[in-house]
Amino acid sequence: MKNYFKSLIITNSKKLFMLSLILFSPFCLFAAGGTVPSVGPVRLEFIIFGFILLGVALFHKHTFRVAVIGLTVLLTFKLVFDPGFHLIEHLFGQTPFGEQLMDKGLRQGEWGIIINLLGLLLGFAILSKIFEESGVPDVLPRFLPDDWKGPFILLVFVFILSSFLDNIAAALIGGAIALVVFKKKVHIGYIAAIVAASNGGGSGSVVGDTTTTMMWIDGVSAFNVLHGFIAAGTALLFFAWFASHQQDKYQRIQKDSDLTVKIDWVKIFNVGLILAGAIISNILYDMPALGVWIAIVIGALLRPVPWQEVPGAIKGTIFLLCLVFCASMMPVEELPDASWITALALGFLSAVFDNIPLTKLCLDQGHYDWGMLAYSVGFGGSMIWFGSSAGVAITNKFPEARNVVLWVKNGWHIAVAYIIGFFVLYFIMGWEPSDNNEHKIINCPVPGCPMANKGEAVVATGSVSYLELVN
């Protein structure tokens, strides 16, 4: 391992030097004065983060090194130039760590998100291999149509699966099936579509995605995110049509499946055990990764665990954790006022910015249409491969997809589907904000909130729109 990293540094020393020079270049703009440096109204953290994302897009063969160097530079900047930044507090909060372990409601800092993503990405890499070896993907060609309808049905299956499973698991199961039924020839546009189906499927379900679960925990009714399925379902019909035709032209489903293949039902049981562990642990402890690894250990008593999948997934996992940690250090204390325009913009922002802190900011701000927001921050991350954890996870199986230009070019239908789905939802439902724990639509008790002390007119006159209340 030591020799491996040494050879990487030697063979790429010029590129690493140039990247480091670019990332450190904003530091020269710093002027003494005790405040965090900025260029006009833009703080330098955003400029450095922008360079990191640009580096990931341009150096698609060196994304791991770009992310690690970028995190190092950004963290150095925060520690040196930001007097309000405290690393330990940022990671673990102010509540004693023991109390956070005992009570999920007291959990603070970024450690929970990081541990969850680490456990899920590595654990679901094992899950997808177990599923691949179970024999189910090998027998599916007998039942799937051998034209464009086959890949279309597979995307619908991933979408439905993601409505009650984590999007990472749904994407990896879909990817494992695609590897087999398409003889390891999967179009990049179709890979993007698998990610979009897994992200879209969870946008209307409070157990289908981390962001919707956060809303549920924060007091948003499950019924108030359900209409996210209107947008997600519309988007699915659009991008699945084009992606399935792309895949059918690139590599058609082969009907010559091995008739002697038998399904290993014990491995299927282990897959179900891992998925059940994720769901139960998420509901009870808000830590699905814990349930995943408990189930993997139990399943090891029945069948050998494919531990060889872990090393291959480590680099992709570290890459995502670096980007998530960088995003968590951005000084995004507030967002524009809640509106459908803001929700639309957040979808595009989530393609490059982790959607978990964005969702947290929206919950603190309140008065969003939670179904629309869930669709935006969930599905929006599909537009670029590193915009969601599902995208990073599936590129561990398909490394050729780690190219922003090819992803956007071949997966153009994802961005178009996002816009179509959003406006279909908007024209059908309109903008329908609802309550969460702190903010209420009528007479919001939060001081300084635009809705504070507004709502008496509703009781007197019967009904009034949200925009009328605000204006």
Sine and cosine of phi, psi and omega as CSV:
sin_phi,cos_phi,sin_psi,cos_psi,sin_omega,cos_omega
0.00,0.00,-0.65,0.76,0.00,-1.00
-0.89,0.45,-0.71,0.71,0.02,-1.00
-0.90,0.43,-0.55,0.84,0.01,-1.00
-0.89,0.46,-0.77,0.64,-0.01,-1.00
-0.92,0.39,-0.55,0.84,0.03,-1.00
-0.90,0.43,-0.68,0.73,0.01,-1.00
-0.91,0.41,-0.59,0.81,0.03,-1.00
-0.89,0.46,-0.68,0.74,-0.04,-1.00
-0.92,0.39,-0.67,0.75,-0.04,-1.00
-0.92,0.39,-0.73,0.68,-0.08,-1.00
-0.96,0.28,-0.35,0.94,-0.03,-1.00
-0.86,-0.52,0.40,0.91,-0.11,-0.99
-0.88,0.48,-0.64,0.77,-0.02,-1.00
-0.91,0.41,-0.70,0.72,0.01,-1.00
-0.91,0.41,-0.65,0.76,0.00,-1.00
-0.91,0.42,-0.63,0.78,0.01,-1.00
-0.90,0.44,-0.72,0.70,-0.01,-1.00
-0.89,0.45,-0.66,0.75,0.01,-1.00
-0.90,0.43,-0.70,0.71,0.01,-1.00
-0.89,0.46,-0.64,0.77,0.01,-1.00
-0.89,0.46,-0.67,0.74,0.01,-1.00
-0.90,0.43,-0.69,0.72,-0.04,-1.00
-0.93,0.36,-0.57,0.82,-0.02,-1.00
-0.99,0.11,-0.23,0.97,-0.08,-1.00
-0.85,0.53,-0.57,0.82,0.03,-1.00
-0.90,0.45,-0.34,0.94,-0.03,-1.00
-0.89,0.46,-0.49,0.87,-0.06,-1.00
-0.92,0.39,-0.24,0.97,-0.01,-1.00
-0.99,0.10,-0.08,1.00,-0.08,-1.00
-0.95,0.31,0.73,-0.68,0.09,-1.00
-0.85,-0.52,0.64,-0.76,-0.05,-1.00
-0.86,0.50,0.56,-0.83,0.02,-1.00
0.31,-0.95,-0.09,1.00,0.10,-1.00
1.00,0.07,-0.08,1.00,0.03,-1.00
-0.97,-0.24,0.32,-0.95,0.03,-1.00
-0.93,0.36,0.76,-0.65,-0.07,-1.00
-0.92,0.40,0.48,-0.88,0.01,-1.00
-0.49,-0.87,0.31,-0.95,0.11,-0.99
-0.93,-0.37,0.97,-0.22,-0.14,-0.99
0.90,0.45,-0.77,-0.64,0.02,-1.00
-1.00,0.08,-0.06,1.00,-0.10,-0.99
-0.99,-0.13,0.87,-0.49,0.05,-1.00
-0.95,0.31,0.49,-0.87,-0.12,-0.99
-0.91,0.41,-0.39,0.92,0.06,-1.00
-0.84,0.55,-0.66,0.75,-0.01,-1.00
-0.93,0.38,-0.59,0.81,0.02,-1.00
-0.92,0.40,-0.70,0.72,0.02,-1.00
-0.90,0.45,-0.70,0.72,0.01,-1.00
-0.89,0.46,-0.61,0.79,0.06,-1.00
-0.89,0.46,-0.64,0.77,0.06,-1.00
-0.90,0.43,-0.61,0.79,0.03,-1.00
-0.89,0.46,-0.74,0.67,0.00,-1.00
-0.90,0.43,-0.60,0.80,0.06,-1.00
-0.91,0.42,-0.64,0.76,0.04,-1.00
-0.89,0.45,-0.63,0.78,0.04,-1.00
-0.90,0.44,-0.63,0.78,-0.02,-1.00
-0.94,0.33,-0.62,0.78,-0.08,-1.00
-0.99,0.10,-0.64,0.77,-0.06,-1.00
-0.97,-0.26,0.91,0.42,-0.13,-0.99
-0.93,0.38,-0.27,0.96,0.07,-1.00
-1.00,0.02,-0.10,1.00,-0.04,-1.00
-0.77,-0.64,0.54,0.84,-0.09,-1.00
-0.88,0.47,-0.58,0.82,0.00,-1.00
-0.88,0.47,-0.75,0.66,-0.04,-1.00
-0.93,0.38,-0.60,0.80,0.05,-1.00
-0.86,0.51,-0.71,0.70,-0.04,-1.00
-0.91,0.40,-0.67,0.74,-0.03,-1.00
-0.92,0.38,-0.72,0.70,0.03,-1.00
-0.90,0.43,-0.67,0.74,0.01,-1.00
-0.87,0.49,-0.70,0.71,0.04,-1.00
-0.88,0.47,-0.67,0.75,0.01,-1.00
-0.87,0.49,-0.71,0.71,0.00,-1.00
-0.91,0.42,-0.74,0.68,-0.04,-1.00
-0.91,0.42,-0.66,0.75,0.01,-1.00
-0.91,0.42,-0.64,0.77,0.06,-1.00
-0.87,0.49,-0.69,0.72,0.02,-1.00
-0.87,0.50,-0.73,0.68,-0.04,-1.00
-0.89,0.46,-0.67,0.74,-0.04,-1.00
-0.93,0.36,-0.56,0.83,-0.08,-1.00
-1.00,0.06,-0.69,0.73,-0.20,-0.98
-0.95,-0.30,-0.19,0.98,-0.03,-1.00
-0.94,-0.34,0.98,-0.18,-0.04,-1.00
-0.92,0.40,-0.31,0.95,-0.02,-1.00
-1.00,0.00,-0.02,1.00,-0.03,-1.00
-1.00,-0.10,0.80,-0.60,0.04,-1.00
-0.80,-0.60,0.91,-0.42,-0.15,-0.99
-0.87,0.49,-0.74,0.67,-0.04,-1.00
-0.89,0.45,-0.68,0.74,0.03,-1.00
-0.91,0.41,-0.61,0.79,0.03,-1.00
-0.89,0.45,-0.59,0.80,-0.02,-1.00
-0.99,0.17,-0.68,0.74,-0.19,-0.98
-0.87,-0.50,-0.02,1.00,0.00,-1.00
0.95,0.32,-0.28,-0.96,-0.04,-1.00
-0.95,-0.30,-0.31,0.95,0.03,-1.00
-0.96,0.29,0.67,-0.74,0.04,-1.00
-0.78,0.63,0.68,-0.73,-0.13,-0.99
-0.88,0.47,-0.60,0.80,0.02,-1.00
-0.87,0.50,-0.64,0.77,0.02,-1.00
-0.93,0.38,-0.58,0.82,0.04,-1.00
-0.91,0.41,-0.59,0.80,0.04,-1.00
-0.92,0.39,-0.57,0.82,-0.05,-1.00
-0.99,0.16,-0.51,0.86,-0.08,-1.00
-0.76,-0.65,0.93,-0.36,-0.03,-1.00
-0.90,0.44,-0.39,0.92,0.01,-1.00
-0.94,0.34,-0.32,0.95,0.00,-1.00
-1.00,-0.10,0.04,1.00,-0.09,-1.00
-0.91,0.40,0.73,-0.68,-0.01,-1.00
-0.71,-0.70,0.19,-0.98,0.07,-1.00
0.97,0.26,-0.08,-1.00,-0.10,-1.00
-1.00,-0.09,-0.09,1.00,-0.12,-0.99
-0.88,0.47,-0.60,0.80,-0.03,-1.00
-0.90,0.44,-0.70,0.71,0.01,-1.00
-0.90,0.43,-0.69,0.72,-0.05,-1.00
-0.91,0.42,-0.72,0.69,0.00,-1.00
-0.90,0.44,-0.65,0.76,0.01,-1.00
-0.88,0.47,-0.76,0.65,-0.02,-1.00
-0.90,0.44,-0.66,0.75,0.03,-1.00
-0.86,0.51,-0.75,0.66,-0.03,-1.00
-0.93,0.38,-0.63,0.78,-0.05,-1.00
-0.94,0.33,-0.71,0.70,-0.04,-1.00
-0.90,0.44,-0.67,0.74,0.01,-1.00
-0.96,0.27,-0.66,0.75,-0.02,-1.00
-0.91,0.40,-0.66,0.75,-0.01,-1.00
-0.97,0.25,-0.36,0.93,0.15,-0.99
-0.90,0.44,-0.65,0.76,0.07,-1.00
-0.92,0.40,-0.68,0.73,0.00,-1.00
-0.85,0.52,-0.71,0.70,-0.05,-1.00
-0.91,0.42,-0.56,0.83,0.04,-1.00
-0.94,0.35,-0.64,0.77,0.06,-1.00
-0.87,0.48,-0.70,0.72,0.01,-1.00
-0.90,0.44,-0.66,0.75,0.02,-1.00
-0.88,0.48,-0.62,0.79,-0.03,-1.00
-0.99,0.13,-0.11,0.99,-0.06,-1.00
-0.95,0.30,-0.34,0.94,-0.03,-1.00
0.99,-0.15,-0.23,0.97,-0.01,-1.00
-0.88,0.48,-0.74,0.67,0.02,-1.00
-0.87,0.50,-0.48,0.87,-0.03,-1.00
-0.95,0.31,-0.46,0.89,-0.03,-1.00
-1.00,-0.09,-0.21,0.98,-0.03,-1.00
-0.87,0.49,-0.58,0.82,0.03,-1.00
-0.84,0.54,-0.36,0.93,0.04,-1.00
-0.93,0.38,-0.42,0.91,-0.14,-0.99
-0.93,-0.36,-0.41,0.91,-0.01,-1.00
-0.99,0.12,0.65,-0.76,0.08,-1.00
-0.85,0.53,0.58,-0.82,-0.07,-1.00
-1.00,-0.08,0.52,0.86,0.14,-0.99
-0.77,-0.64,-0.37,-0.93,-0.07,-1.00
-0.88,0.47,-0.37,0.93,-0.01,-1.00
-0.93,0.38,-0.44,0.90,0.03,-1.00
-0.88,0.47,-0.84,0.55,0.05,-1.00
-0.90,0.44,-0.48,0.88,0.05,-1.00
-0.90,0.43,-0.74,0.68,0.00,-1.00
-0.89,0.46,-0.61,0.79,0.02,-1.00
-0.89,0.46,-0.64,0.77,0.04,-1.00
-0.91,0.41,-0.63,0.78,0.06,-1.00
-0.89,0.45,-0.64,0.77,0.04,-1.00
-0.88,0.48,-0.70,0.71,0.02,-1.00
-0.89,0.45,-0.66,0.75,0.02,-1.00
-0.86,0.50,-0.75,0.66,-0.01,-1.00
-0.91,0.41,-0.67,0.75,0.00,-1.00
-0.86,0.50,-0.63,0.77,-0.04,-1.00
-0.95,0.30,-0.24,0.97,0.00,-1.00
-0.94,0.33,-0.34,0.94,0.04,-1.00
-0.77,-0.64,-0.01,1.00,0.08,-1.00
-0.88,-0.47,0.30,-0.95,0.11,-0.99
-0.88,0.48,0.60,-0.80,-0.06,-1.00
-0.90,0.43,-0.47,0.88,0.04,-1.00
-0.90,0.43,-0.72,0.69,-0.01,-1.00
-0.89,0.46,-0.69,0.72,-0.02,-1.00
-0.89,0.46,-0.67,0.74,0.00,-1.00
-0.90,0.43,-0.68,0.73,-0.04,-1.00
-0.94,0.34,-0.59,0.81,0.08,-1.00
-0.91,0.42,-0.69,0.72,0.06,-1.00
-0.88,0.47,-0.65,0.76,0.03,-1.00
-0.91,0.41,-0.63,0.78,0.03,-1.00
-0.89,0.45,-0.66,0.76,0.04,-1.00
-0.91,0.42,-0.70,0.72,-0.04,-1.00
-0.88,0.47,-0.63,0.78,0.02,-1.00
-0.84,0.55,-0.63,0.77,-0.07,-1.00
-0.99,0.14,-0.78,0.63,-0.12,-0.99
-0.94,0.33,-0.38,0.92,0.03,-1.00
-0.96,-0.28,0.29,0.96,0.09,-1.00
0.82,0.58,0.66,0.75,0.06,-1.00
0.90,0.43,0.30,0.95,0.08,-1.00
-0.90,-0.44,1.00,-0.01,-0.07,-1.00
-0.91,-0.42,0.81,-0.59,0.00,-1.00
-0.91,0.41,0.62,-0.78,-0.01,-1.00
-0.87,0.49,-0.60,0.80,0.06,-1.00
-0.88,0.47,-0.55,0.84,0.02,-1.00
-0.97,0.23,-0.56,0.83,0.10,-1.00
-0.87,0.50,-0.70,0.71,0.06,-1.00
-0.87,0.49,-0.60,0.80,0.00,-1.00
-0.93,0.38,-0.59,0.81,0.06,-1.00
-0.88,0.47,-0.68,0.73,0.04,-1.00
-0.89,0.45,-0.70,0.72,0.00,-1.00
-0.90,0.44,-0.63,0.77,0.03,-1.00
-0.91,0.42,-0.64,0.77,-0.01,-1.00
-0.94,0.34,-0.59,0.81,0.03,-1.00
-0.97,0.26,-0.64,0.77,-0.01,-1.00
-0.93,0.36,-0.58,0.82,-0.04,-1.00
-0.89,0.45,-0.44,0.90,-0.01,-1.00
-1.00,-0.05,-0.02,1.00,-0.14,-0.99
-0.97,0.25,-0.27,0.96,0.03,-1.00
-0.92,-0.39,0.15,0.99,-0.06,-1.00
-0.83,-0.56,0.72,-0.70,-0.03,-1.00
-0.97,0.24,-0.12,0.99,0.08,-1.00
-0.92,-0.40,0.10,1.00,-0.09,-1.00
-1.00,-0.09,-0.21,0.98,-0.04,-1.00
-0.41,-0.91,0.46,-0.89,0.00,-1.00
-0.87,0.49,-0.64,0.77,-0.05,-1.00
-0.92,0.39,-0.67,0.74,0.02,-1.00
-0.94,0.34,-0.54,0.84,0.09,-1.00
-0.91,0.43,-0.63,0.78,0.07,-1.00
-0.86,0.50,-0.67,0.75,0.02,-1.00
-0.89,0.46,-0.69,0.72,-0.01,-1.00
-0.87,0.50,-0.72,0.69,0.00,-1.00
-0.89,0.46,-0.54,0.84,-0.05,-1.00
-1.00,0.06,0.23,0.97,0.13,-0.99
0.99,-0.12,0.07,1.00,0.05,-1.00
-0.98,0.21,0.77,-0.64,0.01,-1.00
-0.91,0.42,0.59,-0.81,0.04,-1.00
-0.86,0.51,-0.50,0.87,0.00,-1.00
-0.95,0.30,-0.36,0.93,-0.03,-1.00
-1.00,0.07,-0.02,1.00,0.16,-0.99
-0.92,-0.39,-0.16,0.99,-0.11,-0.99
-0.86,0.51,-0.57,0.82,-0.05,-1.00
-0.95,0.31,-0.08,1.00,0.15,-0.99
-0.86,0.50,-0.43,0.91,0.03,-1.00
-0.91,0.42,-0.43,0.90,0.03,-1.00
-0.89,0.46,-0.75,0.66,0.01,-1.00
-0.93,0.37,-0.71,0.71,-0.06,-1.00
-0.91,0.42,-0.65,0.76,0.01,-1.00
-0.91,0.41,-0.63,0.77,0.06,-1.00
-0.90,0.45,-0.71,0.70,0.02,-1.00
-0.88,0.48,-0.64,0.77,0.00,-1.00
-0.86,0.51,-0.73,0.68,-0.03,-1.00
-0.86,0.51,-0.59,0.80,-0.03,-1.00
-0.96,0.29,-0.85,0.53,-0.11,-0.99
-0.95,0.31,-0.50,0.86,0.00,-1.00
-0.91,0.41,-0.57,0.82,0.03,-1.00
-0.87,0.49,-0.78,0.62,-0.05,-1.00
-0.95,0.32,-0.66,0.75,-0.03,-1.00
-0.91,0.41,-0.63,0.78,0.00,-1.00
-0.92,0.39,-0.57,0.82,0.08,-1.00
-0.94,0.34,-0.61,0.79,0.09,-1.00
-0.85,0.53,-0.74,0.67,-0.05,-1.00
-0.93,0.38,-0.63,0.78,-0.02,-1.00
-0.90,0.44,-0.59,0.81,0.04,-1.00
-0.96,0.28,-0.53,0.85,-0.06,-1.00
-0.98,0.19,-0.73,0.69,0.02,-1.00
-0.35,-0.94,0.91,-0.40,-0.02,-1.00
-0.99,0.17,0.48,-0.88,0.11,-0.99
-0.86,0.51,0.75,-0.67,-0.02,-1.00
-1.00,-0.04,0.80,-0.60,0.00,-1.00
-0.99,0.12,-0.13,0.99,-0.06,-1.00
-1.00,0.10,0.79,0.61,0.02,-1.00
-0.94,0.33,0.46,-0.89,-0.03,-1.00
-0.94,0.33,0.91,-0.41,-0.04,-1.00
-0.95,0.31,-0.21,0.98,-0.01,-1.00
-1.00,0.02,-0.10,1.00,-0.03,-1.00
-0.92,0.40,0.73,-0.68,0.06,-1.00
-0.89,-0.45,0.60,-0.80,0.01,-1.00
-0.98,0.20,0.74,-0.67,0.08,-1.00
-1.00,0.03,0.99,-0.13,-0.10,-0.99
-0.94,0.34,-0.38,0.93,0.07,-1.00
-0.92,0.38,-0.65,0.76,0.05,-1.00
-0.92,0.38,-0.59,0.81,0.09,-1.00
-0.89,0.45,-0.62,0.78,0.07,-1.00
-0.88,0.47,-0.66,0.75,0.02,-1.00
-0.90,0.44,-0.62,0.79,0.07,-1.00
-0.88,0.48,-0.74,0.67,0.03,-1.00
-0.88,0.47,-0.60,0.80,0.01,-1.00
-0.90,0.44,-0.68,0.73,0.01,-1.00
-0.91,0.42,-0.69,0.72,0.00,-1.00
-0.91,0.42,-0.66,0.76,0.04,-1.00
-0.90,0.43,-0.63,0.78,0.04,-1.00
-0.88,0.47,-0.64,0.77,0.02,-1.00
-0.90,0.43,-0.70,0.72,-0.04,-1.00
-0.92,0.39,-0.74,0.67,-0.05,-1.00
-0.91,0.42,-0.71,0.71,-0.01,-1.00
-0.91,0.41,-0.53,0.85,0.04,-1.00
-0.93,0.38,-0.66,0.75,-0.02,-1.00
-0.95,0.32,-0.69,0.72,-0.11,-0.99
-0.99,0.14,-0.57,0.82,-0.17,-0.99
-0.75,-0.66,0.01,1.00,-0.02,-1.00
0.83,0.55,0.58,0.81,-0.02,-1.00
-0.56,-0.83,0.96,0.27,-0.08,-1.00
-0.87,0.49,-0.48,0.88,-0.01,-1.00
-0.88,0.48,-0.55,0.84,0.01,-1.00
-0.89,0.46,-0.73,0.68,0.01,-1.00
-0.90,0.43,-0.57,0.82,0.02,-1.00
-0.87,0.49,-0.74,0.67,-0.09,-1.00
-0.97,0.23,-0.49,0.87,0.14,-0.99
-0.89,0.45,-0.68,0.73,0.01,-1.00
-0.92,0.39,-0.61,0.79,0.03,-1.00
-0.89,0.46,-0.68,0.74,0.02,-1.00
-0.90,0.43,-0.67,0.74,0.03,-1.00
-0.91,0.42,-0.68,0.73,0.00,-1.00
-0.90,0.43,-0.42,0.91,0.02,-1.00
-0.90,0.44,-0.35,0.94,0.05,-1.00
-0.96,0.29,-0.32,0.95,-0.06,-1.00
-0.97,-0.25,-0.63,0.78,0.01,-1.00
-0.60,-0.80,0.52,-0.86,0.06,-1.00
-0.86,0.50,0.63,-0.78,0.00,-1.00
-1.00,0.02,0.75,-0.66,0.02,-1.00
-0.97,0.25,0.95,0.31,-0.05,-1.00
-0.88,0.47,-0.34,0.94,-0.03,-1.00
-0.90,0.44,-0.24,0.97,0.03,-1.00
-0.97,0.25,-0.40,0.92,-0.09,-1.00
-0.90,0.43,-0.77,0.64,-0.01,-1.00
-0.84,0.55,-0.61,0.79,0.00,-1.00
-0.93,0.38,-0.41,0.91,-0.04,-1.00
-1.00,-0.08,-0.18,0.98,-0.11,-0.99
-0.91,0.42,-0.72,0.70,-0.05,-1.00
-0.88,0.47,-0.70,0.72,0.02,-1.00
-0.90,0.44,-0.58,0.81,0.02,-1.00
-0.92,0.39,-0.72,0.69,0.02,-1.00
-0.89,0.45,-0.63,0.77,0.05,-1.00
-0.83,0.56,-0.78,0.63,-0.03,-1.00
-0.90,0.43,-0.66,0.75,-0.01,-1.00
-0.89,0.46,-0.59,0.80,0.05,-1.00
-0.89,0.46,-0.71,0.70,0.00,-1.00
-0.92,0.40,-0.65,0.76,0.02,-1.00
-0.89,0.45,-0.68,0.74,-0.02,-1.00
-0.93,0.37,-0.62,0.78,0.09,-1.00
-0.87,0.50,-0.72,0.70,0.00,-1.00
-0.89,0.46,-0.58,0.81,-0.02,-1.00
-0.93,0.37,-0.34,0.94,-0.01,-1.00
-1.00,-0.02,-0.01,1.00,0.03,-1.00
-0.96,0.28,0.70,-0.71,-0.03,-1.00
-0.98,0.18,0.93,0.38,-0.01,-1.00
-0.99,-0.16,0.97,0.26,-0.07,-1.00
-0.97,0.24,-0.39,0.92,-0.03,-1.00
-0.49,-0.87,0.37,-0.93,0.02,-1.00
-0.87,-0.48,0.26,-0.96,0.12,-0.99
-0.85,0.53,0.28,-0.96,-0.01,-1.00
-0.82,0.57,0.57,-0.82,-0.01,-1.00
-0.88,0.47,0.81,-0.58,0.04,-1.00
-0.25,-0.97,0.18,-0.98,0.02,-1.00
-0.92,0.39,-0.48,0.88,0.03,-1.00
-0.92,0.39,-0.68,0.73,0.04,-1.00
-0.88,0.47,-0.69,0.73,0.01,-1.00
-0.88,0.47,-0.65,0.76,0.03,-1.00
-0.89,0.46,-0.70,0.71,-0.01,-1.00
-0.91,0.41,-0.59,0.81,0.00,-1.00
-0.90,0.44,-0.47,0.88,0.06,-1.00
-0.89,0.45,-0.69,0.72,0.03,-1.00
-0.94,0.34,-0.60,0.80,0.02,-1.00
-0.90,0.43,-0.58,0.81,-0.05,-1.00
-0.94,0.35,-0.20,0.98,0.07,-1.00
-0.93,0.36,-0.37,0.93,0.00,-1.00
-0.80,-0.60,-0.15,0.99,-0.08,-1.00
-0.83,-0.55,0.74,-0.68,-0.06,-1.00
-0.81,0.58,0.75,-0.66,-0.11,-0.99
-0.98,0.19,-0.24,0.97,-0.01,-1.00
-0.93,0.37,-0.79,0.62,0.07,-1.00
-0.90,0.43,-0.52,0.86,0.06,-1.00
-0.89,0.46,-0.71,0.71,0.02,-1.00
-0.89,0.45,-0.65,0.76,0.02,-1.00
-0.88,0.48,-0.68,0.74,0.03,-1.00
-0.89,0.46,-0.66,0.76,0.01,-1.00
-0.91,0.41,-0.62,0.78,0.05,-1.00
-0.91,0.42,-0.63,0.78,0.04,-1.00
-0.92,0.38,-0.56,0.83,-0.01,-1.00
-0.98,0.22,-0.62,0.78,0.05,-1.00
0.97,0.24,0.10,-1.00,0.12,-0.99
0.92,0.39,0.52,0.86,0.10,-1.00
-0.99,-0.10,0.39,-0.92,0.25,-0.97
-0.99,0.16,0.97,-0.23,-0.23,-0.97
-0.94,0.34,-0.52,0.85,0.07,-1.00
-0.92,0.39,-0.66,0.75,0.04,-1.00
-0.91,0.41,-0.67,0.74,0.01,-1.00
-0.91,0.42,-0.66,0.75,0.01,-1.00
-0.87,0.49,-0.66,0.75,0.06,-1.00
-0.90,0.43,-0.69,0.73,-0.07,-1.00
-0.89,0.45,-0.82,0.57,-0.09,-1.00
-0.97,0.26,-0.39,0.92,0.02,-1.00
-0.99,0.13,-0.84,0.54,-0.06,-1.00
-0.95,0.31,-0.53,0.85,-0.06,-1.00
-0.85,0.53,-0.53,0.85,0.00,-1.00
-0.92,0.40,-0.17,0.99,-0.01,-1.00
-0.98,0.20,-0.22,0.97,-0.12,-0.99
-0.94,0.33,-0.38,0.92,0.08,-1.00
-0.74,-0.67,0.55,-0.84,-0.16,-0.99
-0.89,0.46,-0.52,0.85,0.00,-1.00
-1.00,-0.10,0.22,0.98,0.00,-1.00
-0.98,0.19,-0.16,0.99,0.03,-1.00
-0.53,-0.85,0.39,-0.92,0.03,-1.00
-0.90,0.43,-0.52,0.85,0.04,-1.00
-0.90,0.43,-0.63,0.78,0.02,-1.00
-0.91,0.42,-0.68,0.73,0.03,-1.00
-0.91,0.41,-0.66,0.75,-0.03,-1.00
-0.90,0.45,-0.68,0.73,-0.09,-1.00
-0.97,0.26,-0.42,0.91,0.04,-1.00
-0.96,0.27,-0.19,0.98,0.19,-0.98
-0.92,0.39,-0.49,0.87,0.08,-1.00
-1.00,0.06,-0.52,0.86,-0.04,-1.00
-0.82,-0.57,0.97,0.25,-0.06,-1.00
-0.88,0.48,-0.37,0.93,0.01,-1.00
-0.91,0.41,-0.27,0.96,0.00,-1.00
-0.99,0.13,-0.08,1.00,0.01,-1.00
-0.99,0.16,0.82,0.57,0.01,-1.00
-0.63,-0.78,0.94,-0.34,-0.10,-0.99
-0.87,0.50,-0.67,0.74,-0.04,-1.00
-0.89,0.46,-0.74,0.67,0.00,-1.00
-0.92,0.40,-0.60,0.80,0.02,-1.00
-0.88,0.47,-0.75,0.66,-0.02,-1.00
-0.93,0.37,-0.65,0.76,-0.02,-1.00
-0.92,0.40,-0.74,0.67,-0.04,-1.00
-0.99,0.13,-0.42,0.91,0.01,-1.00
-0.97,-0.25,0.52,0.85,-0.02,-1.00
-0.82,0.57,-0.51,0.86,-0.06,-1.00
-0.93,0.38,-0.28,0.96,0.02,-1.00
-0.94,0.34,-0.76,0.65,0.00,-1.00
-0.90,0.44,-0.66,0.75,0.02,-1.00
-0.91,0.42,-0.66,0.75,0.02,-1.00
-0.89,0.46,-0.61,0.79,0.02,-1.00
-0.86,0.51,-0.73,0.68,-0.03,-1.00
-0.91,0.41,-0.70,0.71,0.00,-1.00
-0.88,0.47,-0.74,0.67,-0.01,-1.00
-0.87,0.49,-0.65,0.76,-0.02,-1.00
-0.88,0.47,-0.74,0.67,-0.09,-1.00
-0.97,0.23,-0.45,0.90,0.15,-0.99
-0.89,0.46,-0.70,0.71,0.05,-1.00
-0.89,0.46,-0.69,0.72,-0.04,-1.00
-0.90,0.43,-0.66,0.75,-0.03,-1.00
-0.96,0.28,-0.47,0.88,0.02,-1.00
-0.99,0.15,-0.73,0.68,-0.13,-0.99
-0.97,-0.23,-0.39,0.92,-0.12,-0.99
0.96,0.27,-0.30,-0.95,0.04,-1.00
-0.99,-0.15,0.93,-0.36,-0.12,-0.99
-0.86,-0.51,0.98,0.22,0.03,-1.00
-0.93,0.38,0.43,-0.90,0.00,-1.00
-0.55,-0.84,0.09,-1.00,-0.10,-0.99
-0.96,0.29,0.39,-0.92,0.36,-0.93
-0.73,-0.68,-0.24,-0.97,-0.12,-0.99
-0.86,0.51,-0.71,0.70,-0.10,-0.99
-1.00,0.00,-0.72,0.70,-0.14,-0.99
-0.99,-0.13,0.71,-0.71,0.04,-1.00
-0.86,-0.51,0.60,-0.80,-0.02,-1.00
-0.92,0.40,-0.62,0.79,0.01,-1.00
-0.97,-0.24,0.83,-0.56,0.03,-1.00
0.78,0.62,0.86,0.51,-0.02,-1.00
-0.87,0.50,0.78,-0.63,-0.06,-1.00
-0.99,0.14,-0.07,1.00,-0.06,-1.00
-0.98,0.21,0.86,-0.51,0.00,-1.00
-0.87,0.50,0.67,-0.74,0.02,-1.00
0.99,0.11,-0.12,0.99,0.01,-1.00
-0.96,0.29,0.61,-0.79,0.01,-1.00
-0.85,0.53,-0.40,0.92,-0.04,-1.00
-1.00,-0.08,0.03,1.00,-0.02,-1.00
-0.89,0.45,0.72,-0.70,0.05,-1.00
0.86,0.51,0.44,0.90,0.09,-1.00
-0.88,-0.48,0.72,-0.69,0.03,-1.00
0.56,-0.83,-0.20,0.98,0.01,-1.00
-0.87,0.49,-0.53,0.85,-0.02,-1.00
-0.91,0.42,-0.44,0.90,-0.01,-1.00
-0.92,0.40,-0.68,0.74,-0.01,-1.00
-0.92,0.39,-0.62,0.79,-0.10,-1.00
-0.97,0.24,-0.65,0.76,-0.15,-0.99
-0.96,-0.27,-0.09,1.00,0.05,-1.00
0.95,-0.33,-0.94,0.35,-0.01,-1.00
-0.49,-0.87,0.44,-0.90,0.02,-1.00
-0.44,-0.90,0.57,-0.82,-0.04,-1.00
-0.96,0.27,0.32,-0.95,0.02,-1.00
-0.89,0.46,-0.67,0.74,-0.01,-1.00
-0.90,0.43,-0.56,0.83,0.06,-1.00
-0.92,0.40,-0.61,0.79,0.02,-1.00
-0.91,0.42,-0.70,0.71,-0.05,-1.00
-0.92,0.38,-0.63,0.78,-0.04,-1.00
-1.00,0.09,0.00,0.00,0.00,0.00
